[in-house]
Amino acid sequence: MFGGGYAAWAPGNQYAPGTMVNYNGQVWRCIQCMPGQAMQYWVVETSFGQQGMQPGYGQPMMGQPGYGQPMMGQQGMQPGYGQPMMGQPMMGQPMMGQPGISWVPCAGGQIPPNAIQCGREADGSPLFVARAPIDGGIHIGKAHHGWSHANIGFAGQERQIGEYEILVGNPASIRWARSHGHFNPQSVGGVPVEGGREAGGQPLFIARAEEWGGMHIGKVGMHLDGCLIPYGGEEVTRHHYEIMLMN
């Protein structure tokens, strides 16, 4: 079973980012603490990925999707309530009460018809958000009609991955905000969409940046210097980028 040996979560405690706790039989990882506040952001750790939730002062904020988005069809639970988190869908299902987004497993070049176009090649052809597990993490990249794979940036390379997930849903459920340099989630004026994580647990958020006449999809993180996009066989860092936010 995944995730044993962690201390029980206790309301009112301040936890450092990366702290793992047990709650209701699941392992939760703290991904961010708001300086000077009791607000903390958590995700459920599983053998593949994580599911987001957002407790405030040790209690959940009802109806808010939080930082994480569901991975591999799992549904989040709210600490203190033990009920499915409002706004967190099963994979491929809409968010309850509002237009939503989710992830669909694909392979061999598949792109679902409700995939959200989030980028473009220089010739104007659409690019879609993809993600895949690599070396213990889950990394974000792009997919294109006609490819037999997704292109994911990792360790300085643009990797071609045959099995991946595609972001689908209502385009009105997201928006984009400009940012630059070291990513600070409190400076973007909204809730960034978490699409992956490093092997060490650091969250990765969906972003995009311009490159040679196109708009290419990649990732940002609080531990990274900018937006990392897969392009031209490499993983390229761009310091001016746009971050995906929940609408």
C-alpha positions in Angstrom: 0.0 0.0 0.0 1.2 3.5 -0.8 2.2 5.9 1.9 2.7 4.5 5.4 4.6 5.8 8.4 3.5 9.4 8.4 2.2 11.3 11.4 -1.5 12.1 11.7 -2.7 15.5 10.5 -3.7 17.8 13.3 -5.9 20.9 12.9 -4.3 24.2 13.6 -0.7 23.0 13.0 1.5 24.9 10.5 3.1 22.5 8.1 6.1 23.2 5.9 5.7 22.6 2.1 6.6 18.9 1.4 5.4 17.7 4.8 3.5 14.4 4.5 0.7 13.5 6.9 -1.9 10.7 7.3 -5.6 11.7 7.3 -8.6 9.3 7.0 -6.3 6.5 5.6 -4.8 8.7 2.9 -1.4 10.4 2.7 -1.5 14.2 2.1 1.4 16.4 1.1 1.5 20.1 1.9 2.4 22.0 -1.3 2.2 25.6 -0.1 1.8 27.7 3.0 0.7 31.3 2.9 3.2 33.4 4.8 1.8 34.9 7.9 -1.5 33.0 7.6 -2.8 29.6 8.6 -3.9 28.8 5.1 -2.3 25.7 3.6 -2.7 23.9 0.3 -2.7 20.1 0.2 -2.8 17.3 -2.3 -3.5 13.6 -1.9 -0.5 11.4 -2.7 -1.1 8.2 -4.6 1.2 5.7 -6.3 0.8 7.7 -9.6 -0.1 11.3 -8.7 -2.1 13.6 -6.5 -5.5 15.2 -6.1 -5.9 18.7 -4.9 -7.8 20.2 -2.1 -7.6 23.5 -0.2 -8.1 23.5 3.5 -8.1 26.8 5.4 -7.2 26.9 9.1 -7.2 23.1 8.9 -10.7 23.0 7.4 -11.7 22.7 3.8 -13.0 25.5 1.6 -16.3 24.2 0.3 -16.9 24.4 -3.5 -13.3 25.4 -4.5 -11.2 23.2 -6.7 -8.0 24.2 -5.0 -4.5 23.9 -6.6 -4.6 20.3 -7.8 -6.6 18.8 -10.5 -7.6 15.1 -10.5 -5.2 12.5 -11.8 -6.0 9.1 -13.1 -9.7 9.2 -12.2 -9.4 9.6 -8.4 -11.7 11.8 -6.4 -10.6 14.0 -3.5 -11.8 13.8 0.1 -12.1 16.8 2.4 -10.3 16.6 5.7 -12.7 17.1 8.6 -15.7 15.9 6.5 -14.8 12.6 4.8 -17.0 13.5 1.8 -16.0 14.0 -1.8 -14.6 17.4 -2.4 -17.0 19.8 -4.2 -15.7 20.8 -7.5 -13.4 17.8 -7.9 -14.6 15.5 -10.7 -13.9 12.0 -11.6 -11.7 11.7 -14.6 -13.5 12.7 -17.8 -16.5 14.1 -15.8 -17.4 17.8 -15.5 -16.8 19.7 -12.3 -20.0 19.9 -10.2 -21.8 23.2 -10.4 -19.5 24.9 -12.9 -17.7 24.2 -16.2 -14.7 22.0 -15.5 -11.6 20.4 -16.8 -10.2 16.9 -16.3 -7.7 14.5 -17.8 -8.3 11.7 -20.2 -5.7 8.9 -20.8 -4.6 8.6 -24.5 -2.0 6.8 -26.6 -0.6 6.7 -30.0 -1.5 10.2 -31.1 -5.1 10.2 -29.7 -6.6 13.6 -28.9 -10.2 13.7 -27.5 -12.7 15.9 -29.3 -13.2 18.1 -26.2 -9.5 18.7 -25.7 -8.8 22.3 -24.9 -6.5 24.1 -27.4 -3.9 25.9 -25.3 -1.1 26.6 -27.8 -0.2 26.6 -31.4 2.6 25.9 -33.8 4.1 28.7 -35.9 1.8 27.6 -38.8 -1.3 28.1 -36.6 -2.0 24.4 -36.0 -3.4 23.7 -32.5 -1.5 22.3 -29.5 -3.1 20.6 -26.5 -1.9 20.1 -22.9 -0.5 16.7 -22.3 1.2 15.1 -19.3 3.0 11.8 -18.6 4.9 10.0 -15.9 8.7 10.2 -16.2 11.2 9.0 -13.7 8.9 9.2 -10.7 7.3 12.5 -11.6 4.5 13.7 -13.8 5.6 16.2 -16.4 3.6 18.6 -18.7 4.0 19.1 -22.4 2.0 19.2 -25.6 0.2 17.1 -28.1 -0.7 17.8 -31.8 -3.0 16.2 -34.3 -0.9 13.9 -36.5 1.7 13.0 -33.9 1.9 9.5 -32.6 3.0 10.7 -29.2 3.0 13.6 -26.8 6.1 15.8 -26.5 7.1 16.2 -22.9 10.0 18.3 -21.5 12.3 16.6 -19.0 15.9 17.0 -17.9 16.7 19.4 -20.7 15.2 17.2 -23.4 12.0 17.1 -25.5 10.8 13.5 -25.0 8.3 11.7 -27.2 5.9 9.7 -25.0 3.5 7.2 -26.5 1.1 7.0 -23.5 -0.1 10.2 -21.9 -3.1 12.2 -20.6 -4.8 15.1 -22.4 -6.6 18.0 -20.7 -10.2 18.2 -21.7 -13.3 20.3 -20.8 -14.8 23.7 -21.3 -12.4 26.4 -22.4 -14.4 28.9 -20.4 -13.3 27.2 -17.2 -9.8 28.5 -17.6 -8.0 31.8 -18.3 -4.4 32.9 -18.8 -2.3 35.4 -16.8 1.0 36.9 -17.8 3.9 36.3 -15.5 7.7 36.3 -15.6 10.8 35.0 -13.9 10.5 32.8 -10.8 6.9 31.6 -10.4 5.0 33.0 -7.4 1.4 31.6 -7.2 0.3 34.5 -5.0 1.1 37.1 -7.7 -1.0 35.8 -10.6 -4.4 36.9 -9.3 -6.0 33.5 -9.3 -5.7 29.8 -8.7 -3.1 28.2 -11.0 -3.9 24.7 -12.4 -1.5 22.1 -11.1 -0.9 19.5 -13.8 2.0 17.5 -12.5 4.8 17.1 -9.9 8.5 16.5 -9.7 9.7 13.1 -8.4 10.6 15.0 -5.1 7.0 16.2 -4.8 7.2 19.8 -5.9 4.1 20.8 -7.8 4.2 21.7 -11.5 1.6 24.1 -13.0 0.5 24.4 -16.6 2.0 27.3 -18.5 2.9 28.4 -22.0 5.4 30.6 -23.7 6.1 32.0 -27.2 8.9 30.3 -29.2 9.7 31.0 -32.9 6.3 32.2 -33.9 4.3 29.6 -31.9 2.8 29.3 -28.4 4.2 26.2 -26.7 2.9 24.5 -23.6 5.1 23.6 -20.7 5.4 23.9 -16.9 6.3 26.3 -14.1 7.1 25.6 -10.5 8.0 27.5 -7.4 11.4 25.8 -7.6 12.0 26.7 -11.3 13.5 29.9 -12.8 10.8 30.3 -15.5 8.6 28.3 -17.9 10.1 25.2 -19.3 8.7 24.2 -22.7 9.6 21.3 -25.0 10.8 22.6 -28.3 13.3 21.6 -31.0 14.4 18.4 -29.2 15.2 20.4 -26.0 13.6 21.6 -22.9 13.8 25.4 -23.2 13.4 27.9 -20.4 11.5 31.1 -21.1 11.3 33.9 -18.5 8.2 35.6 -19.9 5.2 33.3 -20.0 1.5 32.8 -19.3 0.1 30.7 -16.5 -3.2 28.8 -16.6 -5.7 29.8 -14.0 -9.1 28.5 -13.0 -11.9 30.8 -14.1 
